[in-house]
Amino acid sequence: MNIYFVSLGCDKNLVDSEVMLGLLAEKGYSLTDDEASADVIVVNTCSFIHDAKQESINTLLEMAEYRKSGSARVLVAAGCLAQRYQQEILDEIEEVDAVVGTTGYGDICDVIDQALAGQRQVDVHSLDELPAPDVRRVVTTGGYSSYLKIADGCDKHCSYCIIPKIRGEYRSYPMEQILKDAGELAQSGVKELNIVAQETTMYGKDIYGKKVFHKLLRKLCQVEGIEWIRILYCYPEEITDDLIQVMKEEKKICHYLDLPIQHASDDILKRMGRRTNKTQLMDVIARLRKEIPDIALRTTLITGFPGETQEQHEELMDFVETMRFDRLGVFTYSPEEGTAAALMPDQIDEDVKAQRQDELMQLQQEIAFEISESMVGRTLDVLVEGRLPEEGVYIGRTYKDAPDVDGYIFITAPYELFSGDMVPVKVTGSNEYDLIGEVLYESAE
């Protein structure tokens, strides 16, 4: 039986999708990339911000046409939108046969069996649960790079964020389960682990009584076959000396850190429910750069938060110019139903949000281009991702580049390369966010 699977939203959602695919593969389903030939269609939805919700709804409506025409026998809505609007989906999209929430994806095979038998249903478990199907994931990210989810949910309850209501409180996966997953990924050819959770830095506090992220990292570094470990989603106030030390000592850990700060105005940070201020942000960034001089820092910002003044926007601009992040993304504030911020006065006009977003991104573009130019002459290890035959070059990523969100390096080589190769490359030029280089025979410095 053929199944067509759509995974929307973040990389945490993608891991859930890969687990479901693993369960379905064990059950004997065949994955197809042609929705018209699918017997079953599953859409793993996102509901983080308005645009993500709209994309999920549009995708469900598009897939409903195949159910309506009879080419597909079952349509399943899974994930965050399904968790948040389960009854609305069933009421408004009659072609949806089943709804599976964020903690119910371990039941995907049973849900489909019951839907095939004609039973329309909702499979939404308690958000206190942590699905842990013992299954080998179907990696969809190229085979040599994969995401490793170490926890689900979040305890921070930022005023703009709906995640705790659709993903639950912070729940760490047991260390032995994570290491088993990492080992299986390595055996399948994965060389790069990208560590994800709603917040990685709090790992272990709920089940071990204290933060043990640094201990988990040391154990992951012992997994044979893994060459790069990249850390994403570190809340700045939770970055410890232990974490910095393990990054310095373990060669497999990329000198790269993603720390979402969201803003730099103390007043805005307080109303966002963030647990830090501008001085603390500057201190942790300075500490990271002192201890790990070549560290690449990525962050994300929210512009147009309710009540944000022009002066506070300019304060954020000054902060970005001073801090000079290697990578930076900017979201316009999205008022989400059920959040405290959506009820705050002084909501900002959409055109003002867009203008402020453009100004921040133009500033960051200048910074990023200058940083790219400064890389010329350095020799770096590069993970090869493929070849562009028309241009006669290979494409890859350095330690400074997380998959999907950062830049690339375009390289020439005196011998044939293959996807997943790790090769030393001398940077010979830059092109905006990307680098240009040539492969060397000797090891990278």
N, C-alpha and C positions, 0 to 999 in steps of 0.2 A: 504494500500500500504506500502511495507517494504522499509525502508531506512537504508543504511549502511553509517556510518559517521567516517571519519578519521581526528583526530586533531593532527597536527604536531607543533613543535616549543614550544614557551614559554607559561607561565601560562596566560599572557594577551590574547594570541590567544585562549587558552582553554576557557576563559570566553566568548569570541565571539562565540565559538562553542556551548557552553551551552545555549546561547541566541538563536542561530539558532535552536537547538534541541527543545527548548521551543516553538518556533513559529511553528515548524513542528508538534510537539505533539498536539498543539491547532488545527492544520489543520486536524488532524486525522491520521497522519503517524505513523506507528509502527516501533520502532527502532529494528534492528536486528544486531547480532554479526557475522552473516554469510554472507559474501559478495556475495556468489554464489546464495543466495536466495533473494537478494535485487533488487527492481525495480528501485531504485534511489541510486546513490553513490555520496557522497559529500566528497571532500578532502579539508580541511582547511590548506593551505600551509604556509610554513615559507621561508623567503628569507634573513635571517640576515647575515649569513656567507656562504662560499662555501659549506661546508658539509651539512648545512641545505637545501640549494637550491638543492643539488644533491639528498638528501633524498626525497624532495618534488617531483622532476621530476620522480624519480624511482617509487614512490608510484602512481603517476598519470599513468605512463606507465603500472604498474601492474594492476590497476583498469580498465584501458582501455581494457584489455583482456576480462573482463566481459561484457563490452559494445560491443566489437567486436563480441563476441560469441552470443550476443542477450539475455543473461540472465538478463542483466540490460538494462533498457530503456533510462536512462539519467545518464550522468556523469558530475558533476559540479566541477570546480576548483575555490576555494575561497581563500581569505586571501592575505598574503603579496606577494607571488610569482605571484599570479594572478593579483594583483595590478601593479606589476613592469613589468611583461612580458606578458601582456594580449594578444596582437596580436601574439606574438611568440608561445604561448601555442595553440591558435586556428590554427595557420599555421602548427605546427609541430606534434600536437596530434589531429588528425581529429576526434577521438572518443569523445573528450570533447565537450559537448553540450552548456555549458555556463560558463562564467567567472564572478565571483563576487568579487569586490575589497574590501579593508579594511573598507570602509564606506558604502558599499552596502548590508551588510549582513541582514539588516532588510527587504530586498526584497526577501529573499530566497524562500519563498513560491510562490510568483508570478513568479520568475525566473523558478522554476521547472515546474509550470503550463504551461508556454509558451514553455519550452523545450519539455514537453510531447506532446504539440500540433505541434511539429516539427520546432519550431523557434530557430535557433542558435543565441546566443546573448552575448553581453558584458554589465554587469551592474556595471559600475565604476562611483561613484559619486565624487564630489569635496572633496578634503582632508580638506576643511574648515568645512565640516559637522561632526556631532557627532551623529551617530545612537543611538536612545534611545527607542527601542521597549519596550512597556509596557507589559512584559510577564514574567511569572515565569520560571526561568531557570531550565533546567534539570541538576542537580548536578551529575558530573561523578567522583567525588574524594572521594567516600566512605560514603557520607551522613552526617558525623559529622565534616568534615573539608572542607573548601571551600575558593576559591580566591574571593576577592572583588575588582573589578577594579574601580578606582576613577577618572581616566583621560586617555586620549589617546594622542599619538603624543609626540613630543619633540622639544624644542626651542634651545637646546644646540649646535647642529651642530658640534659635534666632527668630526675631519677630517677622521676618519676611519669608520664612522657609516652612514648607508643608511636609518635609521629609519625615519628621517624627510621627506624623499622623498617618502616613501611608507605609512607612517602613518600620515603625516602632522605636523603642529605646535601643541604645547601643548594646549589641550582643556580639561578643567575640567568638570566632570559631576556635575549637580546641587546637592547640599547637600541633598535635600529632596528625590531625586531619589535614591541616594546611601543608605540613611537610609531605604527607602522602600525595596530596594533589600536586605539589611542586615536583616530587620525584617522578610521577607519571607524566607530567608535562615534559620534563627533561628526557625521559625515555622516548617520548614521541618526537624528539628533535628540537624542542624549544630551548633557546639559548638566552633569551631575555625575559625576565619576570618583571612585570610592572605591578607593584604592590598597591592595591586599592581598597578603599572602604569609604564610608561617608567621612570618616576621620581615622587615619592610620595611627596617629600618635597615641591614642587612648587604648591601643590594643592590650587586652589582658586584664584590665582593671576590674571588669565585672566578674570574671571567672577565676582569676588568680589573686585578686585583692590588691594588685598594684600594676602599674604600667610596665609591661615587659616586651615592648616592641623591639628594643635593642637586642634582647635575648633571642627573639624569633629571627631577627635578621642574621645573627651569627650562625644559627642553625641552618638557615636557608643558604648561606654561603658555603656550607659543606655539601650541598646537593651536587653530585657529579653531573657534569654536562652544562650546568648553568654558568654563563660567563658574565652576564650583566644583571644587576638588580637595581631597579629604579623605584624611587619612593615618591608616591603621589599623595595629595590631600593631607598635608600636615598642618594642623592648626598652630599658628606661631607661638601661642602662649603655652603649648604643651611640648615644645621642643626642649629636650633635656640634654644635659652634658653627656649622659650615657649614649644618647642617639648620635650626637656629634662625634663622640669618640669612636663608635663602631663604624661610622662613615669614613673616618680618617684611617682606621686600621685595616678594614676589610677591602681588598683590592677589587672584589667583584661588585661592590656597591658603587654605582655611578655617583660622581660628584654633582648631583642634580637634586633639587628639592622643589616640590610644588607646595607653596604655602598660601592659600587663599586669604587675603587680608580684607577685601571688600571695600574698605575706605580708609582715610587717614585723618578725618576730622573726629576729635574726641566726642563731640556731641552726636554726630551721626552714628559712630560706632556704639555709643551707649544706647541710642534708640533702636539700633539694629539688634541689640541684645548680645553683641560681641563681648568677649571677655578680655579685651586688651585695649590699649590706647596707643596714640602715635609714638610716644616716647618708648614704650615697650617694643613696638614694631621696629623702630630704628635700632634699638639695642640688640634684638635677636638677629636682625640682618647683619649688623656690624660684627656680632659674635661669630656667625656662620662664616663670614668672609675672612675674618681673622684666622679662624681655625682651619678653614678649607679655602685657601686663596683662589683656586680655580673653580669654585662651585658655581653652577648655573642655577639661577633662581627664576622660577615661574610663579606668577600670581594671577588672581582674577579680582576684578573690581565690579561694584554695582554703582551705576550713576543714575541720578534722578530719584533717589530715595525720598519719600515724603518729607517735605520741609527743607530739603537741601537748598541752601542759598547759593548765589553766585560766588560769594566769598568762600564758602566751603568747597565748591567745585574748584576754584582757583587754588585752594590749599591742597587739594588732592593732586592737581596738576603739578604744583611745586614739589610735592612728595615724590611723584613719579620721576620728575626730572632729576631730583637729588639721588634717589635710590638706584636708578638705572638698572631695572630688572632686565634679565636676558630675554625673557618671554612674558607677555602680559596679554590677558583678554579682558574685554569690558562688556558687561551686560547692562542693558537698560532695565531699571527696576520694573518688575511685573507684579501687580497686586494680586495675590493668590487668595482665593476664597478660603476662609477658615484660619487665616493668619492675623496676628495683631496689627501688622503694618498696613494691611488692606483697609483697616478702619481708622487709620491715623488721618488727621486733618492735613491740609496743604499738600495734596497730591500734585505731582508735577505734570505739566502738559507733555504729551508724547513728542512734540516737535522740539521741546527744550531738552528732553532726555536724549533724543537723537543727536542734537547739536553737541551736547556735552560728550557723548560717546565718540563722535567724530573728532573732537578736539583732543581727547585723551589718546585715541588711536593714532592720530597724526603725530603727536608728540612721541609716542612709543615707537612709531615707525622710524623716526629719525634716530632714536637711541639704538634700536635693534640693528639698523643698517651700519651704524658706527661700530657696534660690537662685532658684527660680521666682518667688517674690514680689518678689525684688530686681530682676527684669527689667522690672517694670511701669514704664512711662514711656519705655523705650528704643525706638528705631526701628531695625528690622533688615530686611535683605533676606530674603525667604521664597521658597522653591521650592514652588510649588503642586502638590499631589499629587492633588487631586480635590475633589468637592463632596458634601456630605451634604444631599440635598434635603429630607429631613424636618425637619432642624434649620435649614435655610436658611443654612448656613455652608460655607465652603471649608476644606479641611484642607491643611496644609503643614508644612515643616520649616525651621528656622533653621540657621545655621552650627553651632549647638551640638548638633544632632541628626543622628546617623547613621541611615541607613535600617534599619528592622526592630528595632533594639535600643534606641533612645532615644525621646524624647517627640515631641509634635506641637504645632503652634499652630493654633487654630481661629479663622478670620478672616471678617469681613464685608467686603464691597467695594461701592463705588458703581457698579461696572461689571462686566460678565461676565469671569470668569477662566477660564483653560483649564489643564489639567494640563501642567506643564512651564514655565509662566510664572514669571518671577522678578519679584517685586513688593516695594515698600517697605511695611512694616507697623509701625504703632505698637502696642506691647504695652499693653493696657488692663487686663489681669487675669491671674490664674493659677488653675489647677485641678489641684492636686497636682503631677504631673510635667509637665503640659501648660500651654501659655500660651493666652491669648485676645487677639485684636488686631483692628485695623481697617486696611484698606489706605489708604495716602496717595497723593496724586498726585505729590508731590515725591520725589526720590531719597532712599534711606536714608542716614542719617548714619553 
